[in-house]
Amino acid sequence: MLNKTLIAMLLVASVAVTVSAQASQPSVPTSPFIVRSAKEVGDITKALLVKPGNTNQDILAASGHQARIAIFHDEKRVDDLHEVHDGSDDIYYVTNGTATLMLGGSLVAPNQISPGEWRSKTATGGQKVTIKKGDVVFVPRGTPHQRTVTDKKFTMILIKIFATQQQ
């Protein structure tokens, strides 16, 4: 009986090792790659500049991906709500102008506007940071943040990384 059990265990272990060795393969792309030249990014930015108000255009839409890439142009953004994303990180690359960020701290009386997306009129304990052309900012998920813009020339590229594929 012991021999049969030992043989069965060895057989199961050898099958597991064989399957494991065969299953190890490089991943394959889930979508095509995207390249936007400096001219294309410039053309998108110019088109946003002539639109009134705060505007943005996706380079990579979130739907079907775990990322979103968009160009944002803000003419004025004052008294926006503070926000927290439970399931996404934000990366900002400022291409023009200046803005003020409030980063960190805690939301006061947060309201969940959709699953994992929180907003609040106020936050406490944050740090005020001025950002300008050429700056890169990483806002990890769970970090309260708010952007204030009074410079009509503020433009940035947002790269949003989601924990899961978006619908």
Secondary structure as the mmCIF struct_conf table of DSSP 4:
data_model
#
loop_
_struct_conf.conf_type_id
_struct_conf.id
_struct_conf.beg_label_comp_id
_struct_conf.beg_label_asym_id
_struct_conf.beg_label_seq_id
_struct_conf.end_label_comp_id
_struct_conf.end_label_asym_id
_struct_conf.end_label_seq_id
HELX_RH_AL_P HELX_RH_AL_P1 LEU A 2 ALA A 23
BEND BEND1 THR A 30 SER A 31
HELX_RH_AL_P HELX_RH_AL_P2 ALA A 38 LEU A 49
TURN_TY1_P TURN_TY1_P1 VAL A 50 VAL A 50
BEND BEND2 LYS A 51 ASN A 54
STRN STRN1 THR A 55 LEU A 60
BEND BEND3 ALA A 62 ALA A 62
STRN STRN2 SER A 63 SER A 63
TURN_TY1_P TURN_TY1_P2 GLY A 64 GLY A 64
BEND BEND4 HIS A 65 GLN A 66
STRN STRN3 ALA A 67 ASP A 74
BEND BEND5 GLU A 75 GLU A 75
STRN STRN4 ARG A 77 ARG A 77
BEND BEND6 ASP A 79 ASP A 79
HELX_LH_PP_P HELX_LH_PP_P1 ASP A 80 LEU A 81
STRN STRN5 HIS A 82 HIS A 85
BEND BEND7 ASP A 86 GLY A 87
STRN STRN6 SER A 88 ASN A 96
BEND BEND8 GLY A 97 GLY A 97
STRN STRN7 THR A 98 LEU A 103
BEND BEND9 GLY A 104 GLY A 105
STRN STRN8 SER A 106 VAL A 108
BEND BEND10 ALA A 109 ALA A 109
STRN STRN9 ASN A 111 SER A 114
TURN_TY1_P TURN_TY1_P3 PRO A 115 GLY A 116
STRN STRN10 GLU A 117 SER A 120
BEND BEND11 LYS A 121 LYS A 121
STRN STRN11 THR A 122 THR A 124
BEND BEND12 GLY A 125 GLY A 125
STRN STRN12 GLN A 127 LYS A 132
TURN_TY1_P TURN_TY1_P4 LYS A 133 GLY A 134
STRN STRN13 VAL A 136 VAL A 139
TURN_TY1_P TURN_TY1_P5 ARG A 141 GLY A 142
STRN STRN14 HIS A 145 THR A 148
STRN STRN15 VAL A 149 VAL A 149
TURN_TY1_P TURN_TY1_P6 LYS A 152 LYS A 153
STRN STRN16 PHE A 154 PHE A 162
BEND BEND13 ALA A 163 THR A 164
STRN STRN17 GLN A 166 GLN A 166
#
